[in-house]
C-alpha cells in the first residue's frame, strides 16, 4: 500500500496525487503507479467501487473478471517494488469489449445460443495489453452480432449514455464508451467495422481510434473456436479520455501476429513536427448522409482553430472518386462480411428466398447484400483498390481530412423492428438509420486510420464528435491532430454522474 494512503482515504489520496481518478488519462494513472503515488491494488479497488456505484444505471460493464484482475494488480505492485521495466499501461484498470475472448469467460456477441461459448485463452490483443501492464477487470456491452448503432441484446440488456440515460451510448462498442466517459475504467479496447469505435466515442464525448486495417491482430476476437482468417474491414482499437492514451493503446497492441512476425514489422510514420506543417482537408456534409448543422458548425470551428494556429486548411479538397460508387462498394463489402460471420447465416439465406428478384425494399436489399456471392465481393474488392489508390494520391497533398462521425448527437433508445425502418434526426427532419454508415465507410472501406475526437456540445448539452482520417499507416498523425485540437478547443469533459 502506498504510504500516504495510511493517513488518507484512497480516493482522496489519488485526487491529490494525480489528475487521474476517476476522469483523468490512462497515462497519468500508469505514472502514479510507477512513481508509487498509488498502488495498482488501490487503483483497481477504487474503480471497482465506482463501477459498483454507477454501472447499475448505465449497464456498461456486463462481465466481471475481478479475481484475476486482483492477481494482475498484485503482480503489477511487485514489479514496481522490484524496479522492473514497466509497460505503457502498468497498473491501469481497464475493460475490453464483450466480443474479446477472456479465458474462462463467455464470448457471445449478445447471441443467446452462444452463452456457453467459453474462451480457452485471452485474445491476442488482451494478452498484449496485459503484457503492457494493464489490469483487465471486465467486459462491456454490445449489440447482437456487433451490428447496430446501439448496444443492447437479450443476454445483457441495454446500455445507457452517461450524459442522458434515456439515450444510447452508441454501438457496437457502446458499453465501453459509456464506461470510459463515466470514469468507470482507465481505458477500453473495442472494435470497429462500421463506426463501432467512432460512433460511441462521438455520442459519449470521448476519444477512439480506428487503426489502419490489420496492424492490430484480431486473433481471439471471434465466436469461433478454431483459427479465423483476418476479417475484412474490421479493426481493434482503444477508447480513452485523451488522445495520448490512444497512442499508448495502439503502441501496446500493434504488430504482426506470429504467422508473419519473422519478417514483418510496422514503423508508423511520425506526425508533423508542428501545426504549421499540417495540411488539412475539411469535408462536412454530403447529400448521401445529411449531418445536423450543430455538428457541421463544430467541425468548421475546429478547422478554424487549426488554421489560426498555422495549419493549411482546404474546404474544397476531395479524393478523386464518385462518392455514390464508393459508398456502394463499402456497403457491399460490409454487408457481405457481417452476414458471412453470423452463426445464423442459414436463416439469412432462407429469408432471401422470400424476396422477389425485383424487390427493392430496405429489408430485401440488405438481405441480398448479406448473402452476396463470392463474385459480388470479388468485384467490390477490385473497386475498393481503386478507392485506395485515389486516397493514396489525395494524401500526397493532405495529411488529414476532418469529417463527421454521425448524423446527430446521441438519440433515444430505439429497438423497433425492422432495423431498416428506423430513422435518425438531422436539422428537424428524418434521415435513414443506416445513412451514417457513409461517414464510417470513408475510412473503413479503404483501410484508413481514423481518430474520433470530442468537439463540444449541442444545444441540449450532448457531446459532439468528429473523425480525423489519415493515410494508411498514418495513425500517429490522426491521433496527434486530435491532441493538438484538444489544446486549441478543449477535449474530454466529464459528465455529471456519480
C-alpha positions in Angstrom: 0.0 0.0 0.0 1.2 3.5 -0.8 2.3 5.1 2.5 0.2 8.2 2.1 -2.9 6.1 1.9 -2.4 5.1 5.5 -3.3 8.7 6.5 -6.0 9.5 4.0 -8.7 7.7 2.1 -7.6 6.1 -1.2 -9.9 8.3 -3.4 -8.7 11.5 -1.6 -5.1 10.5 -1.8 -5.4 9.8 -5.6 -7.2 13.0 -6.3 -4.3 14.9 -4.6 -1.6 12.9 -6.2 -2.8 12.9 -9.8 -5.4 14.3 -12.1 -6.3 10.7 -12.9 -9.1 9.4 -10.7 -11.6 8.9 -12.0 -11.6 11.0 -15.1 -8.0 11.6 -16.0 -5.8 9.8 -18.5 -4.5 6.3 -18.5 -1.1 7.8 -18.9 -1.4 9.6 -15.6 -2.8 6.5 -13.9 0.2 4.5 -15.0 2.6 7.3 -14.0 1.0 7.3 -10.5 1.5 3.6 -10.1 5.0 3.7 -11.4 6.0 6.5 -9.0 4.3 4.8 -6.1 1.8 7.6 -5.5 -0.9 4.9 -5.5 -0.7 1.1 -5.7 -2.2 -0.9 -8.5 -4.4 -2.7 -6.0 -5.7 0.5 -4.6 -6.4 1.9 -8.0 -8.3 -1.3 -9.1 -10.4 -1.3 -5.9 -11.3 2.4 -6.4 -12.5 1.8 -10.0 -14.4 -1.4 -9.0 -16.1 0.5 -6.2 -17.1 3.3 -8.6 -18.4 0.8 -11.1 -20.4 -0.9 -8.3 -22.0 2.5 -7.6 -22.6 3.8 -11.1 -22.7 0.9 -13.5 -26.2 -0.2 -12.5 -27.6 2.9 -14.1 -25.6 2.5 -17.2 -25.3 -1.3 -17.7 -21.9 -0.6 -19.4 -19.8 -3.3 -17.8 -21.6 -6.7 -18.2 -18.9 -9.3 -17.4 -16.6 -9.2 -14.4 -13.1 -10.8 -14.1 -12.2 -9.4 -10.7 -10.3 -12.3 -9.2 -7.8 -12.4 -12.0 -7.7 -8.7 -12.1 -6.6 -8.6 -8.4 -3.9 -11.1 -9.2 -2.7 -8.8 -12.1 -2.7 -5.8 -9.8 -0.7 -7.6 -7.2 1.8 -8.6 -9.8 2.0 -5.0 -11.0 2.8 -3.8 -7.5 5.5 -6.5 -7.1 7.1 -5.3 -10.4 7.2 -1.7 -9.1 8.7 -2.8 -5.8 11.4 -4.8 -7.6 12.2 -1.9 -10.0 11.4 -4.0 -13.1 10.9 -2.4 -16.5 7.3 -1.4 -16.6 4.9 -1.3 -19.5 3.0 1.6 -21.0 -0.2 0.7 -19.2 1.3 -0.6 -15.9 -1.4 -0.9 -13.3 -4.2 0.8 -15.3 -7.6 -0.8 -14.6 -9.5 -1.3 -17.9 -12.1 -3.3 -19.7 -12.5 -4.8 -23.1 -15.5 -5.3 -25.4 -17.6 -8.4 -24.8 -16.5 -9.7 -28.2 -12.9 -10.3 -27.0 -12.0 -13.6 -25.6 -11.1 -13.7 -21.9 -10.0 -17.1 -20.7 -12.7 -19.0 -18.8 -15.5 -16.4 -19.6 -18.2 -16.5 -22.3 -17.9 -14.6 -25.6 -21.4 -14.3 -27.0 -21.7 -11.0 -29.1 -25.1 -10.9 -27.5 -26.3 -14.0 -29.3 -28.3 -16.2 -26.8 -27.2 -19.6 -28.3 -23.6 -18.6 -27.7 -24.0 -18.2 -23.9 -22.0 -21.4 -23.4 -19.1 -20.3 -25.7 -16.3 -20.2 -23.1 -13.0 -18.9 -24.2 -9.9 -21.1 -23.9 -7.4 -18.2 -23.8 -7.3 -14.5 -23.9 -7.5 -12.7 -27.3 -4.1 -11.7 -28.6 -4.8 -8.0 -28.1 -5.7 -8.7 -24.5 -2.5 -10.6 -24.0 -0.6 -7.6 -25.3 -2.5 -5.2 -23.1 -1.7 -7.3 -20.1 1.9 -7.6 -21.1 2.0 -3.8 -21.1 0.8 -3.9 -17.5 -3.0 -3.3 -17.9 -5.3 -4.8 -15.3 -8.4 -6.1 -17.2 -11.3 -6.5 -14.8 -14.3 -6.9 -17.1 -16.0 -6.8 -20.4 -18.5 -4.2 -21.8 -21.8 -4.5 -23.6 -22.5 -4.8 -27.3 -25.4 -5.2 -29.8 -26.2 -8.6 -31.1 -23.5 -9.7 -33.6 -21.9 -6.2 -33.1 -24.2 -4.9 -35.8 -26.1 -1.9 -34.5 -25.6 1.8 -33.6 -27.0 0.9 -30.2 -25.8 -1.6 -27.6 -28.5 -4.0 -26.4 -29.1 -7.7 -26.5 -31.2 -10.4 -24.9 -28.3 -11.6 -22.7 -27.0 -8.4 -21.1 -29.8 -5.9 -21.7 -29.4 -2.2 -22.7 -26.6 0.1 -22.1 -27.3 3.8 -21.4 -25.5 7.0 -22.2 -23.9 8.7 -19.1 -24.9 12.1 -20.4 -28.5 11.1 -20.6 -29.6 7.6 -19.7 -32.7 7.8 -21.9 -30.3 7.8 -24.9 -28.0 5.3 -26.5 -24.2 5.4 -25.9 -23.9 4.1 -29.5 -22.7 0.8 -30.9 -21.2 -1.6 -31.2 -18.6 -0.5 -28.7 -21.2 1.4 -26.7 -20.7 -0.2 -23.3 -17.0 0.6 -23.5 -17.5 4.2 -24.5 -20.1 4.7 -21.7 -17.7 3.1 -19.1 -14.8 5.4 -20.2 -17.0 8.6 -20.2 -18.4 7.8 -16.8 -15.0 7.2 -15.3 -15.6 3.5 -14.5 -12.3 2.5 -16.2 -8.9 3.9 -17.2 -9.3 2.7 -20.8 -11.3 0.4 -23.0 -10.5 -1.7 -26.1 -13.2 -2.2 -28.7 -13.6 -2.9 -32.3 -14.9 -1.2 -35.5 -16.2 -2.2 -38.8 -18.9 0.4 -39.4 -18.1 3.1 -37.0 -18.3 0.9 -33.9 -15.5 2.7 -32.1 -16.1 6.2 -33.6 -19.9 6.3 -33.2 -19.9 5.6 -29.4 -17.0 7.9 -28.9 -18.9 10.8 -30.5 -22.1 10.0 -28.6 -20.3 9.8 -25.2 -17.8 12.6 -25.7 -14.6 10.5 -25.6 -11.7 9.6 -27.9 -11.4 6.5 -30.0 -9.0 5.3 -32.7 -9.8 3.0 -35.7 -6.3 1.8 -36.7 -5.1 1.0 -40.2 -6.5 -2.4 -41.1 -4.6 -5.4 -39.8 -1.9 -3.6 -37.7 -3.6 -4.8 -34.5 -4.2 -8.5 -35.0 -7.8 -9.8 -34.3 -6.9 -13.3 -33.2 -9.3 -14.1 -30.3 -11.9 -11.6 -31.3 -14.4 -14.1 -32.6 -17.1 -16.6 -31.7 -15.1 -19.3 -33.5 -13.2 -21.9 -31.5 -10.9 -22.5 -34.4 -8.4 -20.2 -36.2 -10.2 -17.5 -38.1 -9.0 -15.6 -41.1 -8.3 -11.9 -40.9 -11.8 -10.4 -41.3 -12.2 -7.7 -44.0 -12.8 -4.1 -42.8 -12.8 -4.9 -39.1 -10.2 -3.5 -36.7 -9.4 -3.4 -33.0 -8.7 -0.2 -31.2 -8.7 1.9 -28.0 -11.3 4.2 -26.4 -9.9 6.7 -23.9 -10.3 10.2 -22.4 -7.2 11.6 -24.1 -5.6 11.4 -27.5 -2.3 10.5 -25.8 -3.9 7.4 -24.4 -5.0 6.3 -27.9 -1.4 6.2 -29.0 -0.4 4.3 -25.9 -3.1 1.7 -26.5 -2.1 1.4 -30.2 1.6 1.0 -29.5 0.8 -1.6 -26.8 -1.1 -3.8 -29.3 0.1 -3.1 -32.8 2.4 -5.5 -34.5 2.1 -8.6 -36.7 0.8 -11.9 -35.5 3.1 -15.0 -35.3 2.3 -16.0 -38.9 4.2 -13.1 -40.3 6.3 -11.8 -37.4 9.5 -13.4 -38.7 9.7 -10.8 -41.5 7.2 -8.1 -40.8 7.2 -5.1 -38.5 5.4 -1.8 -38.5 7.2 1.5 -38.3 4.3 4.0 -38.2 5.4 7.4 -39.7 5.9 10.3 -37.2 3.4 13.1 -37.2 4.2 16.6 -38.3 6.6 18.5 -36.0 4.2 21.4 -35.7 0.7 22.6 -36.6 2.3 24.9 -39.2 3.3 21.8 -41.2 -0.2 20.2 -41.0 -2.2 20.1 -44.3 -6.0 19.7 -43.5 -8.9 19.0 -45.8 -12.4 19.6 -44.5 -15.5 17.5 -45.6 -18.5 18.4 -43.5 -21.6 17.3 -45.5 -22.7 15.1 -48.3 -26.1 14.5 -50.0 -25.8 10.8 -49.2 -25.5 11.4 -45.5 -27.0 14.7 -44.1 -25.5 15.9 -40.9 -27.1 18.1 -38.3 -26.0 21.7 -38.6 -24.7 21.8 -35.0 -22.1 19.1 -35.8 -21.1 20.8 -39.1 -20.5 24.1 -37.3 -18.5 22.4 -34.6 -16.2 20.8 -37.2 -15.8 24.1 -39.1 -14.9 25.7 -35.8 -12.3 23.0 -35.2 -10.9 23.7 -38.7 -10.8 27.4 -38.0 -8.8 26.8 -34.8 -6.2 24.7 -36.7 -6.0 27.5 -39.4 -5.5 30.2 -36.7 -2.7 28.0 -35.3 -0.9 27.9 -38.6 -2.3 24.8 -40.4 -3.1 24.9 -44.1 -6.8 24.3 -44.4 -8.8 23.4 -47.6 -12.6 23.1 -47.6 -12.9 22.1 -51.3 -10.4 19.2 -51.5 -11.8 15.8 -52.2 -10.3 12.4 -53.3 -11.0 11.6 -57.0 -13.8 9.1 -56.8 -17.6 9.1 -57.2 -19.0 9.1 -53.6 -22.1 7.1 -54.5 -19.9 4.3 -56.1 -17.6 4.5 -53.1 -20.4 4.1 -50.6 -22.0 1.3 -52.6 -18.6 -0.5 -52.6 -18.3 -0.2 -48.8 -21.8 -1.3 -48.2 -21.3 -4.4 -50.4 -18.2 -5.4 -48.5 -19.6 -4.5 -45.1 -22.9 -6.4 -45.5 -21.2 -9.4 -47.1 -18.7 -9.6 -44.2 -21.2 -9.0 -41.5 -23.6 -11.6 -43.0 -21.0 -14.3 -43.5 -19.6 -14.1 -40.0 -23.1 -14.7 -38.4 -23.6 -18.1 -36.9 -27.2 -18.0 -38.1 -26.2 -17.4 -41.7 -28.6 -20.1 -42.9 -31.6 -18.0 -41.7 -30.4 -15.1 -43.9 -30.3 -17.4 -46.9 -33.8 -18.6 -46.1 -35.0 -15.1 -45.7 -33.5 -14.1 -49.1 -35.7 -16.6 -50.8 -38.8 -14.8 -49.6 -38.0 -11.7 -51.6 -38.7 -11.4 -55.3 -35.8 -10.5 -57.6 -37.2 -7.0 -58.2 -38.0 -6.3 -54.6 -36.1 -3.1 -53.6 -37.4 -2.8 -50.1 -34.7 -2.0 -47.5 -35.1 -5.5 -46.0 -34.7 -7.2 -49.3 -31.7 -5.0 -50.3 -30.0 -5.7 -47.0 -30.6 -9.4 -47.0 -29.3 -9.8 -50.6 -26.2 -7.9 -49.6 -25.6 -10.0 -46.5 -25.8 -13.2 -48.7 -23.8 -11.9 -51.6 -21.9 -14.2 -53.9 -18.2 -14.5 -54.0 -18.3 -12.9 -57.4 -20.1 -9.9 -56.0 -17.5 -9.5 -53.2 -14.6 -10.0 -55.7 -15.9 -7.2 -57.8 -16.4 -4.9 -54.8 -12.9 -5.7 -53.7 -11.5 -4.6 -57.0 -13.5 -1.3 -56.8 -12.0 -0.9 -53.3 -8.5 -1.0 -54.7 -9.3 1.9 -57.0 -10.5 3.8 -53.9 -7.3 3.0 -52.0 -5.2 4.5 -54.8 -7.4 7.6 -55.1 -6.9 8.2 -51.3 -3.2 7.5 -51.7 -2.9 10.3 -54.3 -5.1 12.6 -52.2 -2.8 12.1 -49.2 0.2 13.2 -51.2 -1.2 16.7 -50.8 -3.0 16.5 -47.4 -2.1 14.9 -44.1 -5.7 14.6 -42.7 -9.3 15.2 -43.6 -11.9 16.3 -41.0 -15.3 14.7 -41.3 -18.4 14.0 -39.2 -18.7 10.7 -37.4 -22.5 10.5 -37.2 -25.7 12.2 -38.4 -26.6 13.6 -35.0 -25.7 13.5 -31.3 -26.9 10.6 -29.2 -30.6 9.6 -29.8 -33.3 8.0 -27.7 -33.2 4.2 -27.4 -35.0 2.7 -30.4 -35.3 -1.1 -30.5 -38.1 -1.1 -33.1 -38.1 -3.7 -35.8 -37.2 -4.0 -38.6 -33.9 -2.1 -38.0 -34.0 -0.8 -41.6 -37.2 1.1 -40.7 -35.5 3.2 -38.0 -34.6 6.9 -38.7 -32.2 9.5 -37.4 -33.0 13.2 -36.9 -31.0 16.0 -38.5 -32.0 19.6 -39.0 -35.5 18.9 -37.9 -36.1 16.1 -40.4 -35.5 12.4 -40.6 -32.8 10.5 -42.4 -32.4 6.8 -42.9 -30.9 5.0 -39.9 -28.0 3.5 -41.9 -27.1 6.7 -43.7 -24.5 7.3 -41.0 -22.5 4.3 -42.4 -21.4 6.7 -45.1 -19.0 8.6 -42.9 -17.7 5.5 -41.3 -17.2 4.0 -44.7 -14.9 6.7 -46.0 -12.2 5.4 -43.7 -13.2 1.7 -43.3 -13.6 0.7 -46.9 -10.1 1.9 -47.9 -8.4 0.6 -44.7 -7.6 4.1 -43.5 -7.0 5.1 -39.8 -9.5 7.5 -38.2 -9.4 9.1 -34.8 -12.7 10.2 -33.2 -12.4 13.4 -31.1 -14.8 15.4 -29.0 -15.6 18.9 -30.3 -18.1 20.3 -27.9 -21.8 20.1 -27.1 -25.1 20.7 -28.9 -27.9 22.9 -27.6 -29.2 20.0 -25.5 -25.8 19.5 -23.8 -25.0 16.3 -25.6 -21.4 15.6 -26.8 -20.5 16.1 -30.5 -17.6 14.4 -32.2 -15.7 14.3 -35.5 -13.3 11.9 -37.1 -9.8 12.7 -38.4 -9.0 10.4 -41.3 -5.4 9.9 -42.5 -3.5 7.8 -45.0 -2.8 4.1 -44.5 -0.3 3.8 -41.6 -0.8 7.4 -40.8 -2.3 6.5 -37.3 0.1 8.7 -35.3 -0.8 11.7 -37.4 -4.5 11.4 -36.9 -4.0 10.9 -33.1 -1.5 13.8 -33.0 -4.0 16.1 -34.7 -6.7 15.2 -32.1 -4.2 16.0 -29.4 -3.5 19.4 -30.9 -7.2 20.2 -31.2 -7.6 19.4 -27.5 -5.1 22.1 -26.8 -6.9 24.5 -29.1 -10.6 23.9 -28.5 -10.7 21.6 -25.4 -11.1 17.8 -25.2 -12.9 15.4 -22.9 -15.3 16.8 -20.4 -16.7 14.6 -17.6 -20.4 14.1 -17.4 -22.1 14.9 -14.1 -22.6 11.4 -12.9 -21.6 9.8 -9.6 
